[in-house]
Amino acid sequence: MRADLLPVAPPAALDTLTVDQNEAARLTNLSAKTLGRLADAGEPVGRVKIGRRVLYHRAKLSAWLLARAEGKAVVETGSEPSAH
């Protein structure tokens, strides 16, 4: 995975495993609603729901974005429970 995929953020921000849906939208240049729809459709964008919070796993989001940029299909490898 290329480290330069997502925009550069302050070092403290890169220490987090997840970003909130607004930050994920900003990083991908997609709306939060579009990211939610992609996750609902089975795209492995790294969405994690904890209670009412919606977060995105930074590494999975980056891998998905890189694969899309290269025209490759992305297959989810982990089995995370979905809280719909």
KAVEN-V214076 format. One record per residue. N is the residue number from 1. PSI is psi as a letter, one per 30 degrees, with the letter a starting at -180 (* if undefined). Layout:
BEGIN
n=N psi=PSI
n=N psi=PSI
END
This chain:
BEGIN
n=1 psi=k
n=2 psi=k
n=3 psi=f
n=4 psi=g
n=5 psi=e
n=6 psi=l
n=7 psi=l
n=8 psi=k
n=9 psi=l
n=10 psi=k
n=11 psi=e
n=12 psi=e
n=13 psi=f
n=14 psi=f
n=15 psi=f
n=16 psi=k
n=17 psi=f
n=18 psi=l
n=19 psi=l
n=20 psi=l
n=21 psi=e
n=22 psi=e
n=23 psi=e
n=24 psi=e
n=25 psi=e
n=26 psi=e
n=27 psi=e
n=28 psi=f
n=29 psi=h
n=30 psi=l
n=31 psi=l
n=32 psi=e
n=33 psi=e
n=34 psi=e
n=35 psi=e
n=36 psi=e
n=37 psi=e
n=38 psi=e
n=39 psi=e
n=40 psi=e
n=41 psi=f
n=42 psi=g
n=43 psi=k
n=44 psi=i
n=45 psi=f
n=46 psi=g
n=47 psi=k
n=48 psi=k
n=49 psi=k
n=50 psi=j
n=51 psi=b
n=52 psi=f
n=53 psi=k
n=54 psi=k
n=55 psi=l
n=56 psi=k
n=57 psi=j
n=58 psi=e
n=59 psi=e
n=60 psi=e
n=61 psi=e
n=62 psi=e
n=63 psi=e
n=64 psi=e
n=65 psi=e
n=66 psi=e
n=67 psi=e
n=68 psi=e
n=69 psi=e
n=70 psi=g
n=71 psi=g
n=72 psi=l
n=73 psi=k
n=74 psi=k
n=75 psi=k
n=76 psi=k
n=77 psi=f
n=78 psi=l
n=79 psi=j
n=80 psi=k
n=81 psi=k
n=82 psi=k
n=83 psi=i
n=84 psi=*
END
